[in-house]
């Protein structure tokens, strides 16, 4: 028997409850690899799955946790052997498939990535889906021509999980980073990660009738979407790109095509869930090389399985700063 955060749903009321329970190995879903989970983390999707479900959870009882890192305990797949260190993000694990909020997990071998040299399992979960997504965004911007010295790179939702890691990576690579936040108290935190400019959310969160404004940004990692993304598109430099990673500000995009037609702006969609294996390996290796570990540690808030119900509620309200690392064995 081992511990897991189990979410149950009352069919009459439709309400969910999340409690740490003891479960057995034979209760886990099928998978070629059994992982002894060491750490997980908390993302927005986790908040949904711990709480109301958000349409992500297919059936109850359910074990959330879209990220996990640990050691292979058993494997019927030749790619992995007992003792191997692995990391898993995406593939709808923690949503449609039981996830990382347990001391053990059964998963498909195709979903795993070997933990790269230079990262341990705790650091990997300080990165998690949020940091992995941030790295994918930086890679996409660079693949479309972004280089240091071209001007400031905007990061929206900069104090959140994706934004924090994106800020630290970009600053470490030599970029000038402008961080957008609606929480003035996070300014010192963002500066410590390497941001050289703090942009108040209200200065950039409203739509404007002008389809183009002054060319301000050489690139952008956008975790907000909505009106802010529409506004940012009109402020990009000629030929610059925006990597869209989230929709904290809404899924609608009240924009025009003018920035694309007159300035050659690129809008790049970043998906971390179904990302191909080779690009996953590339991104995790870049994380090990380009994310300063001291700055990563400064983002970390430790937690245990019993902390998850209130942390899930906090992240849905936008009250979580940086990265939560969940020690599932504490």
C-alpha positions in Angstrom: 0.0 0.0 0.0 1.2 3.5 -0.7 -0.1 7.1 -0.5 -2.0 9.0 -3.2 -4.2 12.0 -3.5 -7.5 10.6 -4.6 -10.3 12.7 -6.0 -13.9 11.4 -5.7 -17.1 12.9 -7.1 -20.5 12.7 -5.5 -22.8 11.8 -8.4 -25.9 13.4 -6.7 -24.4 16.8 -5.9 -21.6 16.8 -8.6 -19.1 18.0 -6.0 -15.6 16.6 -5.8 -13.4 16.0 -2.8 -9.7 15.3 -2.7 -8.2 13.3 0.2 -4.8 11.5 0.7 -5.6 7.8 0.8 -3.7 4.5 0.7 -4.1 2.5 -2.5 -2.5 -0.6 -3.9 -0.5 -1.3 -7.0 -3.3 -3.3 -8.6 -5.5 -0.3 -8.5 -3.2 1.6 -10.8 -4.1 1.8 -14.6 -2.1 -0.4 -17.0 1.3 0.7 -18.3 4.5 -0.8 -19.4 6.6 1.1 -16.8 6.1 1.4 -13.0 7.7 4.5 -11.6 8.5 5.1 -8.0 7.5 8.8 -7.9 9.7 11.1 -6.0 8.3 14.6 -6.9 5.5 16.2 -8.7 4.3 19.8 -9.1 1.2 22.0 -9.4 0.0 23.5 -12.7 -3.3 25.2 -13.6 -4.6 21.9 -15.0 -3.8 20.2 -11.7 -6.0 22.8 -9.9 -8.9 21.9 -12.2 -8.4 18.2 -11.7 -8.1 18.5 -8.0 -11.2 20.6 -7.8 -14.1 20.9 -10.3 -12.4 18.8 -13.0 -12.8 21.4 -15.8 -14.0 18.7 -18.2 -10.5 17.1 -18.1 -11.2 14.1 -15.8 -13.0 11.3 -17.5 -14.0 9.1 -14.5 -13.7 9.0 -10.8 -12.0 8.1 -8.5 -9.0 9.8 -10.0 -5.4 10.5 -9.1 -4.3 13.9 -10.6 -0.8 15.2 -11.3 0.1 16.0 -14.8 3.9 15.9 -14.0 6.1 13.4 -12.3 9.7 12.5 -11.9 11.3 9.5 -10.2 13.0 6.1 -10.7 11.9 3.2 -12.8 10.8 0.3 -10.5 9.7 -2.2 -13.1 9.5 -2.2 -16.9 8.3 -4.5 -19.7 9.8 -2.1 -22.3 13.4 -2.5 -23.3 14.0 1.3 -23.4 13.8 1.5 -19.6 15.3 -0.6 -16.8 14.9 -0.5 -13.0 17.0 2.3 -11.6 16.6 4.6 -14.6 15.7 8.2 -13.7 12.8 9.5 -15.7 10.5 12.5 -16.1 7.0 12.7 -17.5 4.9 15.7 -18.6 1.8 15.8 -20.8 0.1 13.0 -22.8 -3.1 13.7 -20.7 -1.5 12.0 -17.7 -3.2 13.3 -14.6 -6.3 14.0 -16.7 -7.5 11.0 -18.6 -4.8 8.7 -17.0 -3.9 8.6 -13.3 -1.0 10.9 -12.6 1.9 11.9 -10.3 0.1 12.6 -7.0 1.0 9.2 -5.7 4.1 7.4 -4.6 3.9 5.0 -7.6 2.6 5.4 -11.1 2.0 3.0 -14.0 2.6 4.7 -17.4 3.3 4.0 -21.0 7.0 3.9 -22.0 6.3 6.3 -24.9 5.4 9.0 -22.4 8.7 9.0 -20.5 11.9 11.0 -21.2 15.2 10.0 -19.5 16.2 12.6 -17.0 19.1 14.5 -18.6 22.6 14.8 -17.0 22.7 17.8 -14.6 19.1 17.6 -13.4 17.8 15.6 -10.4 14.1 14.7 -10.0 13.4 17.5 -7.6 14.8 20.1 -10.1 12.9 18.4 -12.9 9.7 19.1 -11.0 10.7 22.6 -10.2 10.7 22.9 -14.0 7.6 20.7 -14.7 5.2 21.3 -17.5 5.4 25.1 -16.9 9.1 25.2 -17.3 9.1 22.7 -20.1 6.6 24.9 -22.0 8.7 27.9 -21.3 11.7 26.2 -22.9 9.6 25.1 -25.9 8.6 28.8 -26.3 12.2 30.1 -26.2 13.3 27.4 -28.7 10.5 28.4 -31.0 11.4 32.1 -30.8 15.0 31.3 -31.5 14.1 28.9 -34.4 12.3 32.0 -35.9 15.3 34.2 -35.7 15.3 35.7 -32.2 18.8 36.5 -31.0 20.2 38.6 -28.0 20.8 42.2 -28.9 17.7 42.7 -31.0 15.7 44.4 -28.2 13.6 43.5 -25.2 11.7 40.3 -25.0 8.3 40.6 -23.4 7.1 37.9 -21.0 3.4 38.2 -19.9 2.2 36.6 -16.7 5.8 36.8 -15.7 5.4 35.8 -12.1 3.6 32.6 -12.9 5.1 29.2 -13.5 5.8 29.5 -17.2 6.7 33.2 -17.0 9.1 32.7 -14.1 11.1 30.0 -16.0 10.9 31.9 -19.3 12.3 35.0 -17.6 15.2 33.1 -16.0 16.1 31.3 -19.2 16.0 34.3 -21.4 18.0 36.4 -19.0 20.6 33.7 -18.7 20.9 33.5 -22.5 21.7 37.2 -22.6 18.3 38.6 -23.6 16.8 41.8 -22.1 13.6 40.7 -20.5 10.5 42.8 -19.8 8.2 41.1 -17.4 4.4 41.9 -17.3 2.7 41.4 -13.9 -0.5 42.5 -12.3 1.0 42.0 -8.8 3.4 44.9 -8.0 4.8 43.0 -5.0 6.4 40.5 -7.4 8.7 43.2 -9.0 11.7 42.3 -6.8 11.1 38.6 -7.5 11.1 39.1 -11.3 14.2 41.3 -11.1 16.0 38.6 -9.1 15.2 36.2 -12.0 16.8 38.6 -14.5 14.0 40.9 -15.7 15.4 44.3 -16.5 12.0 46.0 -17.0 8.7 45.6 -15.1 5.5 46.3 -17.1 2.3 46.8 -15.2 -0.5 44.7 -16.5 -2.9 47.6 -16.7 -0.5 49.3 -19.1 -0.9 46.6 -21.7 -4.1 44.8 -20.9 -6.6 46.9 -22.8 -7.4 46.7 -26.5 -6.8 49.7 -28.7 -8.4 50.8 -31.9 -4.9 51.3 -33.4 -3.9 48.0 -35.1 -0.2 49.0 -34.9 1.7 50.9 -32.2 5.4 51.7 -31.7 7.7 48.7 -32.4 8.7 47.7 -28.8 9.4 44.0 -28.5 11.9 41.7 -30.3 9.9 38.7 -29.1 7.3 37.6 -26.6 6.4 34.6 -24.5 2.6 35.1 -23.8 0.8 33.1 -21.1 -2.2 35.4 -21.0 -3.9 35.5 -24.4 -7.1 37.5 -24.8 -6.9 41.3 -25.1 -3.3 41.4 -23.9 -2.1 39.2 -26.7 -4.0 41.3 -29.2 -2.4 44.4 -27.9 1.1 42.9 -27.9 0.8 41.8 -31.5 0.5 45.5 -32.5 3.7 46.3 -30.5 6.0 43.7 -32.0 9.1 44.7 -34.0 9.2 43.9 -37.8 9.4 40.2 -38.3 9.3 39.4 -34.6 7.4 36.4 -33.1 5.1 35.8 -30.2 5.0 32.3 -28.7 1.5 31.7 -27.3 1.5 29.3 -24.3 -1.6 30.1 -22.3 -5.0 31.8 -22.0 -5.1 33.1 -18.4 -6.7 36.3 -19.8 -9.2 34.5 -22.0 -9.4 32.4 -25.2 -10.8 35.1 -27.4 -8.4 37.1 -29.6 -9.8 40.5 -30.4 -7.1 41.3 -33.0 -6.7 42.3 -36.6 -4.5 40.7 -39.3 -2.6 44.0 -39.8 0.5 43.1 -37.7 0.9 39.9 -39.7 0.5 41.7 -43.0 2.4 45.0 -42.5 5.1 43.9 -40.0 5.5 40.2 -40.8 4.7 39.3 -37.2 4.6 35.6 -36.4 2.2 34.0 -33.9 3.6 30.6 -32.8 1.4 28.1 -31.0 3.2 26.1 -28.2 1.7 22.7 -27.2 3.5 20.7 -24.5 1.0 17.9 -24.2 1.6 16.0 -27.5 5.1 17.2 -28.2 7.1 14.6 -30.2 9.8 12.7 -28.3 12.8 14.1 -30.1 11.8 17.7 -29.3 11.1 16.7 -25.7 14.6 15.4 -25.3 16.0 18.6 -27.0 14.0 20.8 -24.6 15.0 18.9 -21.5 18.7 19.0 -22.5 18.4 22.8 -23.1 16.8 23.2 -19.7 19.7 21.3 -18.1 22.1 23.6 -19.9 20.4 27.0 -20.0 18.3 27.3 -16.8 20.4 28.6 -13.9 19.7 26.2 -11.0 20.1 28.9 -8.3 17.4 31.0 -9.9 15.2 27.8 -10.3 15.6 27.2 -6.6 14.5 30.7 -5.8 11.1 30.0 -7.5 10.4 26.9 -5.5 7.7 26.5 -2.9 7.8 23.0 -1.2 4.6 21.0 -0.6 3.3 17.6 0.3 0.3 15.6 -0.9 -1.8 16.9 2.0 -1.1 20.5 0.8 -2.6 19.9 -2.7 -6.3 20.6 -2.1 -5.7 24.2 -1.0 -2.8 24.7 -3.5 -5.2 23.6 -6.3 -7.7 26.2 -5.2 -4.9 28.9 -5.0 -3.6 28.3 -8.5 -7.1 28.6 -10.0 -7.3 32.0 -8.4 -3.9 33.1 -9.7 -2.4 33.1 -6.2 0.6 30.8 -6.8 4.0 32.5 -7.5 6.8 30.6 -9.1 6.9 26.8 -8.9 5.5 24.3 -6.4 7.5 21.1 -5.8 5.5 18.3 -4.3 7.4 15.7 -2.3 5.0 12.8 -2.6 6.9 10.8 0.0 7.0 13.5 2.7 
